[in-house]
Amino acid sequence: MNFHFPGNDGLRVSHHAIPHTFYNIFRYCDVMETEGAFGRIYQQFDKGEKSEVALHDINFTSTASATMQLDAPAVILNYVFSGRGEASHAQLGSLWQKQNTSSLWYLPAGNHHFNIKKGNCTSIKLKVSLHLIAALGQDNPDIRKFYECAVSLSPNGWRLPYVPTLKDSYRLLQTLTKLKGVGRSREILIDSHVSQLFLQFIDDLRKTKEAPKDNYRYDQDEIAKILAAQDQILHRQLWGVPVPTIALQFGMSPRKFARYFQHAYNMTFQSAITLKRITEACQLLINSELPIGDIALKVKYENHSAFTRTFEKCMGCAPSEYRRHNRLPQEEQAR
């Protein structure tokens, strides 16, 4: 679950083996330090038999594009310990999250692209395999229901709103960072702690009362419609279509459609389309020789200046600067 930064020239990567002096993070796990034009990130990674854990300590001075590889579909628990995490993902939307909160994502297998905004943030991510969740659900009806929902909702990915990290979860996380042991005994300990944290998150989610403005109930049919709308954004089918027309297509009022989409993805419907356009533009800037004006047309912007203004607002730099800092070497593009 480590982040990688393809196409960033001049990256400096160093490894710090245990014992090391980074006592504010995993005590008995090696540290990988990456520095580049975007700033610096410390990363740690460890895994059990059915789970993985990763720590990301970020100090970015500019927005960076990063990738994360998943070999199989999984649930990700993200805990922010300090600072504020702010990133975007084409399927999950805006991933803004503040200190002492936790969130849950479902991601399919594959290579996932994140745009990580500048700032400071320390977070722990737990990857919980569907096999582990299925095993936990054998004796727990709530977890069994969660598993059934997880495998039946959008295959492109979804997330739940973040909740406060309550004291029992915090205590388990502190214990996880100090785990000793090697080999299979350590893997079993990691799986045990990740299982407890997953169960505790579900319990925390149940205990946490949403603010009145979000206190709105949706049935499974409405959830399916919103997920279908997000899927159609990914395939460009709704670009340029007004929200009232889209809401009518899905049999919902414009107000209800807009309200739930914002609740589900932490962004407006139009912002989700903008994010998808800019994400596609980033890939074209890195992987093609197309002029910036042609890229603007490909992602459905009528003129170069409108595209550049939106790109700068989302990414914090001009398209030409983004291409210069993130361009893949010629030989790598040819593969």
N, C-alpha and C positions, 0 to 999 in steps of 0.2 A: 504493500500500500504506500510505498514511497512515491513522492512526486519526482517526475523527470522534466527537464527543461530543454526540449529539442530545439536545435537551431540557434541557441544562444552562444555566440562566439565568446571566447575568453573565460569560460566557466572554470573556476578553481574548486576542485573537489578534494577534500582530505578526510581521513578516517581516524577516529580516536578510539583505540581499543580499551576495554576495561583492564585495570581500574583507571577511571578518568575523573576529572574534577567537576563534571557537570552534575552536581548533586541535586539540582532542582528538577531533574527529569529521571528517566529509568536508570536506577543505580547499577544494575548488572546487565547492561546491554550496550553494545558498541554504538558510537555516534558517527554519522556521516554529515560533514559540513560542506555546504555548497555556497559559493559566492559568485555573483555575476553583476551585470549592470543594474539589475533590479534590486539588489541588496543581498541578504544572507538568510539561509535557512539551515537549522540543525534538524536532522531526522534520525529516528530510531525505529527499528522493526524487529518483531519477534512473532512466533506463531506456535499455536498448539496443534492438535490433530485435526480439529474442526473449526478453528478460529485463528484470527491474526490480530495483533495489536501494533499500533504505530503512534509515534509522537512527532509532531511538527512544531518547531519553535521558529516563528517567522518574524523577520525584521526587513520589510520591503520598503524601498524608497520610490518605487514605481510599480505599475501593474505588470504582472508577468503571466505568460501562458504556460501552463503545466499540464502534464498528462499523468494518469494513474491507470495501471493495467489490472484488470480483474480476470482471473481464469474461469470463474463460474459466477452465476448470479448470487447475490448476497445482500444481507442487511448490514448497513453501516451505522454504528452509533458514534456520534461526534460530540465530544465534551470540550468546551472552551474553558480553560483554567484561568487565563489572564488575557487582557487586551480585548480586542474585538475582531472576529473573523468576518471578512467580507469577500465573497467570491461569486462567480456565476457559472452555471452549467446548463448546457442546451436543454436537457430534459428536466432537470430539477428546478431551474429558474434561479432566482436570487437566493444566495445562501448566507445572508447577513445573520450573525449570531454574536451575542454579547457574553461577557464574562459570567462564569458560574451558571451556564445553561447547557442543556444537552438536546440533541435532535436525532431523529432517525431517518435514514434514507434507504430506499431499495434501488439497487443498480444492477443492470444485466451484465453478463460477461462482455469483455471487450476493452478497448482503449478509450478512456474517458478524458475529455478536455475540460480544464478549468481555467478561467481567467481570475487570478488572485489579485485583489486590489492592494495598494500600498498600505502599510500600517504594521503594527506589532500584535502578535497573537501566539499563544501557546495552547495547543489542543491535543487531545488524545482521541484516536479513532480505533474502534473495535470492529473487525469484520466478523459477522456471525453467519456461518454457513446455513443454508436452508436445511441441511441434514441435521445440524445441531438443534435448530428450532423445532423440526419435526419430532426429534427425540424428547425435547422438553414438553411438547404438546401432548405426549402420551398420557401424562398424569395431570395436565392442567388444561381445562376447557377453554380458558381465555387465550392461552398460547396456541392451542389447536385452531381456534377461530382466527387468530392473527395469521397463522401459517396459511390457512385456506384463502384468506384475503390477499396475502402477499403474492401467492402464485397465480391468482386470478385477475388481479388488476393490471394496469398498463405494463407491458413487457419492456417499455422504453425507460421506465424508472419513475419513482414518485417519492414523496417525503411527507413527514408529519411536522406540524409546527413545533418550534423548540419549547422546552419546559425548563423550569428552574432545576438545577442539580441539587437534590435534597441531601440531607446529612448522611443517610445510609449509603447512597451512591458514592458520595465523596469519600467516605471511609473505605469502601471497596476499591476505589481508584487509587487511593493512597497505598493500600496494601499491594495492589497490582504492580505499582512502580518499584516496589522493594522485593519482589519475588526473587528467591535464590533457586539453585538447582540447575541441573544440566540434563540433556537428553530427554528421554520419554517422561521422566518424572516432572520435568519442567513443563512439557507440553500438556500433561494432565492438569497441572496447577493452573496454567493459562486458560485452558478450556473451562475449568471449574469457575474461575473468577469472571470470565466473560459471560458464562451462563447466568451467574448470580447478578451481574450488572444488567443483562438483558431483562431478566425477570423484574429487577428493581426499576428499570426504566418504564416498563409497562405499568408497574404499580404507581410510580411517580406521575405518569401520564393520567392515570385514573384519579389521583388525588388532586391534581392541579386544576383549579377552576379557571376557565378562560374569562377574559375580560368581557364585559357586557356587549361591546361592539362585535365580538366574535361569537357570541352565544347564539348560534344559529344551527339548526339541525338539518342534515341533508340525507335523503335516502340513497340506497345503492344505485338506483337508476340515474339519479342526478350526478353522483360521483362518476359513474361510467361515462356520462355525456361530457363532463369536463375533461376527463382523461382522453376521450376521443378527440376533443377540440385541440388538446395539446399535441396529440399524435399528428393531426392534420397540419398544425403549425410546422412541425418537423419536416413534413413533406411538401411545404409551400402551398398547400391547398387553400389556405385562408388569408394569404397575404393580400392586403388591400381591400378586404371585405369588411364593411361596417359592422360593429358589434351588434346593433339591433337585428341585422339580417342573419348573423351567426346564431344569436339567441333564438330567433324564430326557427331556424333550421333544426335546433336541438330541442324545440318545444319548451323553452324557458323564457321568462320575461328578461329583458335586457338588464334590469337591476339585479335580479337573482343571479344571472349568468356572470355579470361583472363582479358581484360580491363574492361568489364562491371561488371564481378563478383567482381573485386576489388572495383569498384565504388559503387556497390550496398551494399556490406557487409564490406567495409573498411578492407579487408584482402584478401590474395590470395586464390585461390581455394584449394591449398594444406594446407594452414593454417586453412581453415574451416574444412577440414577432421581431421587435428591434434586436433583442438579444440573439435570436437565431440568425438574422441577417448579418450581424457583426461577427458572430462565430464563424459563419461561412466565409466572410470576407477575410478573417484572420488566416484561415486555412489556405485561401487562394493567394494571399500575400506571401505566405511562407513557401508554398509548394508550386507556384506557377510563375511564368514570366509575363503575365498579363499586365498591361498598364493599369494604373489605379482607376482611371476613368472607365475602362472596360469592366473592372471588378465591380465598380459602383452600379453599372447597368445590370450585371449578372445577379446582384443581390437586390434588384428592384428599386434602386434610387434613380430618380430622373436626371439628376445632375451631380457633377463631381463635388461641388461646394456643399450641398446638403449631406452627401455621404461623409465628407471630411468632418463637418461639424458634429454629426452624430457619433462618428468613430472617436473623435477626440473626447467627447463627453463620456463615452463608455470606457475607453481604454486609457485615457489620460495622456495620449500622444497622437501625433498625426499618423496616417497610414504609412507614409514613406519612412518615418522614424521606426514604426513597428516592424516594417519589412527589414530595415537595416539591422535591427538588433536580434531578429528572430529567424533570419533566413537560413535555410538548410544549405550545406555545401552542395555544389553541383553534382558530385559523385553520389551523394546520398539521395538526391532527388531522382537520379536515374535508376535507382534500384527498383 
